[in-house]
Amino acid sequence: MLVYAFRRLLIGLVTLVLISFVVYGLIRAMPGDPTALYTGDAHGGATVSVSQEQFREMRKEFGLDRHWTIAYFEWAGKTIRGDLGLSLHGRRPVLSIILDAVGPTLLLSGVSLALAYLLSIPLGIYAAHRTGRPDERALSVVLYVLYSFPSYVLAAFLVLILGVKLRLLPVSGMGSADHEALPAIARLLDLLRHMLLPVACYTLGSLAYLTRFIRSNMVEALRQDYIRTARAKGLPERTVLVRHAFRNTLIPLVTLIGLSFPALLSGSIIIERIFTWPGMGQLFFEAIRDYDYPLIMGLTMMFSVLILLGTLLADLLYAVVDPRIAYS
């Protein structure tokens, strides 16, 4: 397994280099100029007086006075040494900005993914066991409705009903205006209240897909000969469903979990924008809006590494859930 993992890491490293090269070229081909932010030309802001010397220095600092391939290799050399550069807009280290946004996104997406899997597994097993019956059909209708709802539509409904009409829950930010002045328990409760709506949007969308996914795999497993054999031996139905059928559907589920791993930190631009949640999705949107090349590249590299690690983790877990698989 170690040889296989080492080979996959080498392939992942080559893939990472290719991704960074292509993305760097694409963002340098974007219409617009980050230096325009200092003169108000990019987004219609106020004009700032900048001398020609200062303007040339800014372009040199941003690498805009050189061909993008040369600037890429300069950026890559710094990145290898652990220096992702300074944000063009915030004038702060890119790594520091990313680390500030990781916590809020991890809090939101971690809770949401955990809830989605904890709820979808029993619901999927139940739906497979009750296939064709009225309660399963009703559950399928509800899941189809949830799955067909775009996240921004669901968010708009929740904000309108629970936030505006009923005024039960806050609809923006991670805390109230006096959040820092509250006692520890009150701060925690305030954070939980602000999390409820975005977590619900995250969870409900994932829950519908995951439940249908688990149900379809379980239905296929329940048709196999070994399930009929287990039932013929007189095993309890719960044992047949969980220890025999569900265990043999873990490989596709592990693949899905591995692919969900990057979502823990990538965030959701739409959900975070609607609820003004200061996470990675919001940060990525602002980086693109501000033509912040170093920040865009730093976020792209982080997402790419997470995707590659997620697929590697899924492949390695195959051998754990299925003893027939060996990496030799």
C-alpha positions, 0 to 999 in steps of 0.5 A: 500500500505504501508503494501505491500511495507514494506513486499516487502522490507523485502523480498528484504532484504533477497534476498540481503543477499542471493545474497551477500553470493553467489556472495562472494563465487563465487568471492573467487572461482575465479582462481587467487589471488589479492596479485599476483598483487603486485608481477607481477604474475597476468597480467605479470607486473613487479615483486615487492619485498615483504617480507614474513611478508608483504605478510602475512599482505596483505593476512590478510588484504584481508581476504585470510588467512581465510575461505571465509564464515568467511571473508564474515561475517566480510565483511557483518558486516562492510557493515551494518555499511556503510563501504564497505572497501578499494579497493585492487588495488587503496587503496581508499574507495570503496564508493568513487570510485563508486561515482566517476564513477556514474556521467559519467554513469548516464550522458550517460545512463540517456540521452540515456534512456530518448531519447529512450523512448521519441522517441519510444513512438510516433514511436510505436503508429504511427507504430500500427496505420499504421499497414500493410501500406508501411511506417509502413513496411519500419519503421519495416525493419529499426527497425529490422536491428537496433535490430539485430545489436549488440552494439559493431558492431554498435559502430565499424561502428560509430567509423570507419565512423564518427570518423576515416573516416570523423573525425567529432566526437571524439571517446574516453574519456569525453573531449579533452586534453585541456578540463579543460582549455576551457571556460564553454560553450566550455567545455560543447560543448566539452563534448556533442561532446564526448557524441554523439557516445556512446549516439547514440549506447545506444539509437539506440539499445534501440529504436528498442526494445522499439518501437517494444514493444510498437507497439505490445502492441498497436496493441493488444489494438486496437483490443479490443471492447472498441476501436471500441466503442470509434470510433463509438462515433465519437472520434478523432483518436488521442484521441482513440490512446493516451487516450484509447489505449496507456493508457491501454498499460501502465502496461507492459511499466511501468514494462519495465521502472522499469526494466530499472531503474538499467541500469541508473547506471549499465552502459555498459561494452562494450560501455564504453570500446570501447569509454573509458568512465570512468563509472560503466561498465568500473569500473566493468571490471577493478575490475574483471580484478584486482581481487578487491574483495571489489570493486566487492562486492560493485558494486554487492550490488549497482546493486542488490539494484537498481534491487530490487528497480526498480521492487518494483517501477514498482509494486507500479506504477501499482496502479497509471496507473491502478485504478483497482489495489489496494494493500490491 
